[in-house]
Amino acid sequence: MSVLAEVTGSLGSIGYGLAAIGPGIGVGIIFGQGVQAIARQPEAYGLIRQNMLLGFVLTEALALIGLVAPFMFGQ
C-alpha cells in the first residue's frame, strides 16, 4: 500500500475526531450548566431538564452530521 493511500484513509478518522470535539464540549457545557441551574432553582427542575435534553439532542445531531457527511461527500 502506498503512503498516500494510508494517509488518505486515516484523514477520515481524524476528520471525524475533530468533528466530535465540538459537540463533546457542547454536551459537557449543557449538562454542567443544567445541573448548576437545578441546584440554584430546584422548583424549575422540569423546565430545565426539558431544555437541557433539547440542547443535548441538537448538539448530538452535529456529531452525527459530522459522521455522515464524509460518506456522503467523500466520493
KAJOVEN-V734651 format. One record per run of one state. SS is the DSSP state (h for helix, s for strand, l for the rest). FROM is the first residue (numbers start at 1). LEN is the number of residues. Records with the same first field share a line. If there is no record, write none. Layout:
SS->FROM-LEN + FROM-LEN
This chain:
l->1-2 + 41-1 + 74-2
h->3-38 + 42-32
